[in-house]
Amino acid sequence: MATDIAVFDGNVDRGSIRWKRFADGSSDHFIENVGRDVKNRDVVFLANFENEDHVFRQMSVICAFHPYGAASLTVLIPYFTGASSDRIIVKGDIVMAKTLVRALDMTDQPARVVVLDPHDEHLFHYFRQCVPEFVSMMPSLMAGLTTPRSTDGNMPRMVCFPDDGARKRYGQYAPDAIVCAKVRNGTERKVTIIEGDPKGAHVTIVDDMIQRGGTAAECAKALHAAGAASVAIRAVHGVLPDPSASILGTARAREIVVTDSLPTKSRTARFLPGSDVRSCAPALARAMR
């Protein structure tokens, strides 16, 4: 992804960090050529928080840039891990998102922190020193997904939000979207269409994140049952743990689109039926300017 960002921007010099460990397993990191690539330079660090075990290693490097003389520091975070752990629901819950923000705030001087489509919009309020900026892949993911119904026999294209949270995040891009919700039916919670009519339309389910894919699959089933001509699924972040492929297979989706915000998981996504993995590099490169 760093190479793609550098190619897209054209004004980026790529630095190098040595990521190694000592014999006892402790971290042994080294920023190459700090005099040339860090001192008095505007430094951009592309973080990879896909694996929580690697976050501390990257934080130690992030906190080293200002002491080595960086003129400014921007941290690009394609996927903000822990953003689904954003509030206390049951006593004893740990708000991981807030903890990670506190770690980012430990830099010697304020850094600019660019986050791609965070699941928790409260992140903005957690920062005390760093300057957060949220950018979105959704305008490009949703481009061309909506066309009006017509009398010439052409099937319309419509967007569907799987829950009210998705509508709040992205409703500005599709004000006439179909909206689903989980409605309790006795002891079960069933995904039901609460707004809009998908009959005869090509419908694309849109959300910021696919975890296991259960909500998207149940939403797709509801759309099929209501007469949708076809159903597709698009999300920025494809978390996709092991059961997701079989779960998403029940959606009968004509395509499943995610981005490469989680590099390892995006390779898994390529094996899903009708899958397409889009690059985050253009959105992140634009945010650097």
C-alpha positions in Angstrom: 0.0 0.0 0.0 2.9 2.4 0.8 4.2 1.9 -2.8 0.7 2.6 -4.2 0.4 5.8 -2.2 3.9 7.0 -3.3 3.0 6.3 -6.9 -0.4 8.1 -6.6 1.1 11.1 -4.9 4.3 11.5 -6.8 6.0 13.7 -4.2 6.7 11.0 -1.6 10.1 9.6 -0.7 9.9 6.2 0.9 11.9 5.7 4.1 12.8 2.4 5.7 12.3 0.9 9.1 14.0 -2.3 10.3 11.5 -4.5 12.1 13.5 -7.2 14.0 13.5 -8.9 17.4 16.3 -9.8 19.8 16.9 -13.4 20.6 14.6 -13.2 23.7 11.7 -12.0 21.5 11.7 -8.4 22.5 11.5 -5.7 19.8 14.6 -4.5 18.0 13.5 -1.7 15.6 15.6 0.8 13.7 14.7 3.8 11.5 17.1 3.9 8.6 18.7 7.2 7.6 17.0 9.4 10.2 19.2 12.4 9.2 18.0 12.2 5.6 14.5 10.8 5.9 13.3 12.2 9.3 15.1 15.3 10.5 13.4 18.5 9.3 11.1 16.4 7.1 7.3 16.1 7.0 7.0 12.5 8.0 4.1 10.3 7.1 3.8 6.9 8.9 1.5 4.3 7.3 0.3 2.2 10.3 -1.1 -1.3 10.1 -3.3 -2.0 13.1 -4.8 -5.1 11.6 -3.0 -7.3 14.2 -3.4 -5.9 17.7 -0.1 -7.7 18.7 1.8 -5.4 16.4 0.3 -2.1 17.6 2.8 -1.5 20.5 5.7 -2.1 18.1 4.5 0.6 15.8 3.6 3.0 18.6 7.3 2.9 19.7 8.3 4.0 16.3 5.6 6.7 16.0 6.8 8.2 19.3 10.4 8.4 18.0 9.9 10.6 15.0 9.6 13.9 16.8 12.7 13.3 19.0 14.6 12.6 15.8 13.7 16.0 14.5 10.6 15.5 12.3 9.2 18.8 11.2 5.7 17.3 11.3 4.1 13.9 11.7 1.1 12.4 10.0 -0.1 8.9 10.9 -2.3 7.2 8.3 -4.5 4.4 9.8 -6.5 2.5 7.1 -8.2 0.3 9.8 -8.5 1.5 13.4 -8.5 -1.7 15.4 -10.7 -1.8 18.5 -13.1 0.7 17.1 -16.0 -1.7 17.6 -15.0 -1.8 21.3 -16.1 1.8 21.7 -18.2 2.0 24.8 -19.0 0.2 28.0 -22.2 -1.9 27.8 -21.6 -4.3 30.7 -19.5 -3.4 33.7 -16.0 -4.8 33.0 -16.0 -4.0 29.3 -12.7 -2.4 28.1 -13.0 0.5 25.7 -10.0 -0.4 23.4 -10.6 2.5 21.0 -10.0 5.1 23.7 -6.9 3.3 25.0 -5.3 3.3 21.5 -6.1 7.0 21.1 -4.4 7.7 24.4 -1.3 5.9 23.1 -1.3 8.0 19.9 -1.6 11.1 22.1 1.8 10.3 23.7 3.8 11.8 20.8 6.1 14.7 21.9 4.3 17.1 19.7 0.8 17.0 18.2 0.5 14.7 15.2 -2.1 14.5 12.5 -3.9 11.2 12.6 -5.9 10.3 9.5 -8.4 7.4 10.0 -10.2 5.7 7.1 -13.9 5.2 7.8 -13.8 4.6 11.6 -16.5 2.4 13.0 -16.7 4.6 16.1 -17.3 8.2 15.3 -16.7 9.1 19.0 -13.0 8.7 18.3 -12.9 12.4 17.4 -13.7 13.2 21.0 -11.1 10.9 22.6 -8.1 12.8 21.2 -6.5 15.5 23.5 -3.3 16.3 21.7 -3.2 14.8 18.2 -5.4 16.2 15.5 -7.8 13.6 14.1 -9.1 13.6 10.5 -11.5 11.1 9.1 -11.6 10.3 5.4 -14.0 8.0 3.6 -13.8 5.5 0.8 -17.6 5.4 0.6 -18.1 8.1 -2.1 -16.0 6.0 -4.5 -17.6 2.7 -3.4 -21.1 4.1 -3.8 -20.5 5.8 -7.1 -23.1 4.8 -9.7 -25.1 2.6 -7.3 -28.3 4.6 -7.4 -30.4 5.2 -10.5 -34.1 6.1 -10.6 -37.0 3.8 -11.5 -38.0 4.3 -15.1 -40.8 3.4 -17.5 -38.6 2.0 -20.2 -38.1 -1.4 -18.5 -34.6 -0.7 -17.1 -34.2 -2.1 -13.6 -33.2 0.6 -11.1 -30.1 0.4 -8.9 -30.6 1.1 -5.2 -28.6 1.2 -2.0 -29.5 -0.6 1.2 -28.2 0.2 4.7 -28.3 -2.9 6.9 -29.0 -0.9 10.0 -29.6 2.6 11.2 -25.9 3.0 12.1 -24.9 2.6 8.5 -27.6 5.1 7.4 -26.3 7.7 10.0 -22.8 7.3 8.6 -23.5 7.3 4.9 -27.1 8.4 4.4 -25.8 11.7 2.8 -24.6 9.7 -0.2 -28.0 7.8 -0.7 -30.9 9.7 0.9 -33.5 7.4 -0.7 -31.9 4.2 0.3 -33.6 1.1 1.6 -33.0 0.6 5.3 -33.1 -2.7 7.3 -33.2 -3.3 11.0 -33.1 -6.2 13.4 -36.6 -6.7 14.7 -37.4 -9.0 17.6 -39.8 -11.8 16.7 -40.5 -13.7 19.9 -37.2 -15.0 21.1 -35.5 -14.3 17.7 -34.1 -11.1 16.1 -34.8 -11.0 12.4 -33.5 -8.6 9.8 -36.4 -6.8 8.3 -36.8 -4.1 5.7 -38.2 -1.0 7.5 -37.9 1.6 4.7 -38.0 1.3 0.9 -39.1 -1.2 -1.7 -36.4 -3.4 -3.4 -38.8 -5.1 -5.8 -37.3 -5.4 -9.3 -34.2 -3.4 -8.3 -30.5 -4.3 -8.3 -29.6 -3.5 -4.6 -26.2 -3.0 -3.0 -25.9 -3.4 0.7 -23.4 -0.8 2.0 -21.7 -0.6 5.4 -18.4 0.5 6.9 -17.4 -3.0 8.0 -18.1 -6.7 7.4 -17.2 -8.8 10.4 -18.5 -12.4 10.1 -21.0 -11.3 7.5 -24.1 -12.4 9.4 -26.0 -9.1 9.2 -25.2 -8.6 5.5 -26.3 -12.1 4.7 -29.6 -11.8 6.6 -30.2 -8.4 5.0 -29.6 -10.0 1.6 -32.1 -12.7 2.3 -34.7 -10.1 3.2 -34.1 -8.2 0.0 -34.3 -11.4 -2.1 -37.5 -12.3 -0.4 -38.9 -8.9 -1.1 -38.3 -9.3 -4.8 -34.9 -7.7 -5.4 -33.6 -8.5 -8.9 -30.1 -9.0 -7.5 -28.1 -8.2 -4.3 -24.5 -7.0 -3.9 -22.5 -6.2 -0.8 -19.9 -3.4 -0.4 -17.9 -2.4 2.7 -14.8 -0.5 3.4 -13.3 -2.9 5.9 -13.4 -6.7 5.4 -12.5 -8.2 8.8 -13.7 -11.6 7.6 -12.8 -14.2 10.3 -12.8 -17.9 9.3 -16.6 -18.5 9.2 -17.3 -15.5 7.0 -16.9 -17.2 3.6 -19.6 -19.8 4.3 -21.9 -17.2 6.0 -21.6 -14.7 3.1 -22.2 -17.6 0.7 -25.8 -17.7 1.9 -26.3 -14.1 0.7 -26.4 -15.1 -3.0 -24.6 -11.8 -3.7 -23.7 -11.0 -7.3 -20.5 -9.3 -6.0 -18.8 -8.6 -2.7 -16.5 -5.6 -2.6 -14.1 -4.6 0.2 -10.9 -2.5 0.3 -7.4 -3.4 1.2 -7.6 -1.6 4.6 -6.7 -4.9 6.2 -4.0 -6.2 4.0 -4.0 -9.8 5.2 -7.7 -10.1 5.2 -8.0 -8.5 1.8 -6.1 -11.5 0.4 -8.7 -13.8 2.0 -11.5 -11.6 0.4 -10.3 -12.4 -3.1 -11.5 -15.9 -2.7 -15.1 -14.9 -1.9 -17.6 -15.4 -4.8 -17.7 -12.4 -7.0 -15.2 -10.6 -4.9 -13.4 -7.3 -5.8 -10.8 -5.6 -3.6 -10.4 -1.9 -4.1 -7.3 0.1 -3.1 -7.3 2.6 -0.3 -4.2 4.3 -1.6 -5.9 7.1 -3.6 -8.0 8.2 -0.6 -5.1 8.1 1.8 -2.8 9.9 -0.7 -5.3 12.7 -1.1 -5.6 13.0 2.7 -1.8 13.6 2.9 -1.9 16.7 0.8 
